[in-house]
Amino acid sequence: MTQRINLQYSISLDELPGEVTRLLQTAFNRLQAAGTQDIPPKPLSLEAIEHLEEVRATLATIDQTLADVSAIINGYLDYQIRSRQPEEPVAVTDPQSLSQLDALTRKLEQFREENENSSQGSNS
């Protein structure tokens, strides 16, 4: 796999769906191209090994692009959640509401942990 660098740049919120779509389209185009590869005619040859290494490198690049997109989407969702939180905390004193709030908080934390674990798993 070729050397990778991390880039950081900003775009307007209106451009984000188009940028995510562009990255996904690139990944899926590469995936489709990788899927059309022919099996080497001599499977136990140097050419077969070289071909397999090329396909594996392509798949690793695709996986990294999808991990990047996943991180972008997670960042966007986190932004959405944070931007909708009220400036001043609202006191919830109703026991049923507190119970529902606790359950929702646990589900959100579980979802966040699962996303982090799946992102870390794909980077291995």
C-alpha positions in Angstrom: 0.0 0.0 0.0 1.2 3.5 -0.8 2.2 6.0 1.9 -0.8 7.9 3.3 -1.0 11.3 4.9 -3.8 12.9 6.9 -5.4 16.1 5.5 -7.5 18.5 7.3 -9.6 21.1 5.6 -12.9 22.8 6.1 -15.9 23.0 3.8 -19.4 24.5 4.3 -22.0 22.4 5.9 -24.0 22.6 2.6 -21.1 21.0 0.7 -20.8 18.0 3.2 -23.3 15.7 1.5 -21.7 16.2 -1.9 -18.2 15.5 -0.4 -19.3 12.4 1.4 -21.1 11.2 -1.8 -17.9 11.9 -3.8 -15.8 9.9 -1.4 -18.3 7.0 -1.3 -18.5 7.0 -5.1 -14.7 6.8 -5.4 -14.6 3.9 -3.0 -17.4 2.0 -4.7 -16.0 2.6 -8.1 -12.7 1.1 -7.0 -14.5 -1.8 -5.4 -16.4 -2.4 -8.6 -13.2 -2.3 -10.6 -11.5 -4.7 -8.1 -14.4 -7.1 -8.4 -13.9 -7.3 -12.2 -10.4 -8.7 -11.9 -9.7 -12.0 -13.6 -8.3 -14.9 -11.7 -4.7 -15.4 -12.9 -4.5 -18.3 -15.4 -1.6 -19.8 -13.4 -2.7 -19.6 -9.7 0.6 -20.9 -8.4 2.9 -18.4 -10.1 4.7 -15.2 -9.4 2.2 -13.3 -11.5 -0.6 -14.6 -9.3 1.1 -13.3 -6.2 1.7 -9.9 -7.8 -1.9 -9.8 -8.9 -3.2 -10.7 -5.4 -1.0 -8.1 -3.8 -2.4 -5.4 -6.2 -5.9 -6.5 -5.3 -5.2 -6.5 -1.6 -3.6 -3.0 -1.8 -6.7 -1.8 -3.7 -9.0 -3.3 -1.0 -6.9 -1.7 1.7 -7.3 1.7 0.0 -11.0 1.2 -0.3 -11.2 0.2 3.4 -9.3 3.3 4.5 -11.6 5.6 2.4 -14.6 4.0 4.0 -13.1 4.4 7.4 -12.5 8.1 6.6 -16.1 8.5 5.5 -17.3 6.8 8.6 -15.3 9.2 10.7 -16.7 12.2 8.8 -20.3 10.9 9.3 -19.7 10.3 13.0 -18.2 13.8 13.4 -21.3 15.2 11.6 -23.7 13.3 13.8 -21.8 14.4 16.9 -22.0 18.0 15.7 -25.8 17.6 15.1 -26.3 16.3 18.6 -24.2 19.0 20.2 -25.7 21.8 18.3 -29.2 20.7 19.3 -28.4 20.6 23.0 -30.0 23.5 25.0 -27.7 26.3 26.2 -28.9 25.8 29.8 -29.6 22.4 31.2 -33.2 21.5 31.7 -34.0 20.0 35.0 -35.8 16.6 34.7 -37.5 15.6 37.9 -40.2 13.3 36.8 -39.1 9.7 37.7 -40.4 8.2 34.5 -38.6 10.8 32.4 -35.4 10.3 34.4 -35.7 6.5 33.7 -36.2 7.1 30.0 -33.3 9.6 29.9 -31.0 7.1 31.6 -32.0 4.4 29.1 -31.5 6.7 26.2 -28.1 7.8 27.5 -27.0 4.1 27.9 -28.1 3.4 24.3 -26.3 6.4 22.9 -23.1 5.4 24.8 -23.4 1.8 23.5 -23.9 3.0 19.9 -20.9 5.3 20.2 -18.7 2.5 21.6 -19.8 0.1 18.9 -19.0 2.7 16.2 -15.6 3.4 17.7 -14.9 -0.4 18.0 -16.0 -1.0 14.4 -13.8 1.9 13.2 -10.8 0.6 15.1 -11.4 -2.9 13.9 -11.4 -1.8 10.2 -8.1 0.0 10.8 -6.3 -3.1 12.0 
